Amino acid sequence: MHPLKKAARIAGAIYLSMVVTGPFSLMYVPSKLIVRGNLAATANNILAHETMFRLAILADLIGSVIFICLAVALYRLLSGVNKTWAGLMVAFVLVSAAVGFLNALNNIAALTVFRGADFLAVFDKSQRDALGYLFVRLHSQGISIDEMFWGLWLFPFGLLVFRSGFLPRFIGVWLMINCFGYVALSVTALFFPDYYGAAFRWAQPVLFGELAIMLWLLIMGAKVPTVVPSAVQPAAVD
């Protein structure tokens, strides 16, 4: 296999692995355990399904590690197009991963409070539920902050794809639009939280840009440049 195509397939495989961790920790577990506005129900659900909640924390951490690995794989694939933009892409990913690692602490704190460690004996059950729910909400807000960087890294990525010549230009444009979709969601969560659900539904077609590039890298790889043989020079005439 050509090294360029192999590098693209590796990046696609790493991208695919994020599909396992992301939806589980970001969508499935919160939908099962967190009851918005109901402190006691949320606490009881998390304590009753503690292993699931811990797995969600682990998935968050693994997802951030995979994200860094993806950035390295894409840098190897695309740094030849433009090292400055490729470096910027990696920088945004590293910031996003750092936010993700720190944000996992909010869920760890929530679990600690809900379980009621000895040093929390000064708080009664309702107070612990309120404090634990605060950490759960902070985790949600941390995701909203991270969405800013989920978007920003896609702009240099999309530009590199557009300029590469071995990946489809339309996907490069799609990724750059995808960037603004995530940024808009982050801003909406900060200023207009009541409209976030509607904004997410409207932005979904735009957010499929990442799915498109993942499938392309995994299935098609990269277009191997055709080497044109040099023209045969006529023999010199004495």
N, C-alpha and C positions, 0 to 999 in steps of 0.2 A: 504494500500500500504506500502511496506517495506520502512523504512526511507532512505535507500541508493538509491532506485529507485526513490523515491519522490524528493530527493535532485538533482538527475541527470535530472529529468524532469523540475524542476524549473530552473536549469541552462540553459537547452535547450530553455525554453520559453523566458528567458531573452536574450539569444543569438539571437533568432528569431526576437525580437523587434528591434535589431540593423539593420536588413534588411530594416526596414521602413525608418529610418532616414539616413543611410549611402548613399545608391544610389541616394537619392533625392538631398542631399547637395553636394555630391562629383561628381556626373555624370550628372544628369538631368538638374539642374539649370545652371551649367557652360556651358553645351552644348547649352542651349537656350539663354543665355544672354551675354556670353563673346565671343568676336570676336578677335581672337589672332592677335596682331599687329595693330588693328584698334582702336585707343583710343576713337574717337568720337562715333563710333558705339556701343562700349561697354558701354560708359557713357549713351547714349540715351536708350539703351536696359534696363539698370538697373533702370534708372529713370522712364521709361515707365512701368516697372514691379517691382516696388519697394516692393510691398507686397511679391512677390515670393522671392525676394532677402532677405528680412527680415526673411521669413520662413526658408530659407537655413541657415541663421545665427543661428536661434533658433534650427534647426535640428542638427547643429554642437554641440551646447551646450548640448542638450538633449542626443546626441550620446555619449558624453564624460561621462555624468552621468551614462548612461546605462552601459558603459564599466566598470566603477568602480563597479557597482552592480554585473556585470557578474564576475568580479574578486573575489568578496566576496563569491558569490555562488559557484564558482569553488574551492575556498579555503576550504569551508565547505565540499565539496565533496571529495577533494583530499589531504587535509592536513594530513590525516592519513597514506598516502603512504610515504610522506617525507615532514616534515614541512619546511626544509630549501629551497627546490626547490619550494614549494608552496608559501613561502614568497617572493622568488625572482620573481616568476610569478606576484604576486600582485604588487611588487615594479615597475616592468617594465610597468604595466598597469597604475599605478598612474602617472608615468612620462609622458606616452603617453597622458593621460587625461589632464595633466597640459599644455602640448604643444598644445593640441586641444583648451583648453579654451583661451590661449593667442593668438593663431592663429586667433580665431574669431574676435579679435580686428582689424585685418587687413581689414576684410570685412566691419566692422563698420566704420573704418576710410575712406575707399573708398566711402561708401555711404554718409558720412558727406561731403567729398570733392566734390563729384558729385552734391550734392544738393546745394552747394555754400552757406554755412553759412555766416553771416555778417562779421565775422572776416577774411573771405577768399576773401573779396572784393578787396584786393590788387592784386589778381591774376585774369587774364582774363580767358575766357572760355577754351581756348586751354591749358593753363597752368594747370587749375584745372583738365581737362581731363587727362593730362599727369600724374599729381600727384596721382589722383584717380586710374589710371591704374597701377601705381607703387604698390599701396597697394594691388590691385587685384593679381598682379604677386607675391608679397610677401606672400600672402595667399597660392598661389600654391606652392611656395617654402617651406612654413611651412608644407604643407601636405607631401612633399618629406622628410622632416626631421622626421615627425611623422611615416612615413613608416618604419624607422629604428626600432622604438619601437613596431610597429605593428608586426614586425618580431621577435624581441628579446623575447617577452613574450611567443611566441609559442614554443620556445625550452624547457623551464622548463615545460610548459603545456604538450607538447608532451611526454616528458620523464616520467611525472607522469602518463599519460594515458597508456604508454607502460608498466610501472611497476605495475599498479593498480591491474590487475587481474580481474577486473570487467568491463573493457572497452576494445575494440579490439586493439590488439597490432599494427596491420597494420595502424590504424588511428594515433596512437602515432608516428610511423615513418613518416607518411605523414605530420603531424603537424611540426615535426622537420625539414623536407625538406622545408615545407611552410615558416618556419622561414628564411631560407637562400634565398628564393625567394624574400621576401619583402626587406631584407637587400641588395640584389643585385639591386633591383629597386631603392632603396634610393641612393646607390652609383652611379648608372647609371645617375640618375637625377642630381647629383652633378658634375660628371666629363664628362659625355657624354649625355647631354640633348637632342641632336638631335636624339639619338637612343632610347630614352625612350619608345616611342610608340611601336617600334618593340620588345623591351625587355619585355614590358607588355604583348604583344600577346604571346610571347614564354613562359612566366611564368604562364599564366592563368591556365593550368592543375595542376600546383603545388599549386596555390592559392586556389584551391577547397578543400584543406584539412580542412579548417574551416567550409565549408558547410557540409562536411561529418560528422564532430564531432557534429555540431549543430543538424543535422537530427537524428543522432544516439541517442543523449541525449534526444531529444524531443520525438522520436517515440519508441525507444527500452529501454531507461533509462539505468540502470546499471544491470549487472548480479549479482543477489543476491547469496552470497556464500552459499553452501549447508552445513548444520550442520550435521556432522556425529555423530550419537549417540555413546557414549562410550560403549565399550564391557562389557558385563555382567561378573562380576568377579565370579569365582566358589566359592562355599561356603567352608570355612575352614574345614578340616577333623581333628577330634579329634584324 
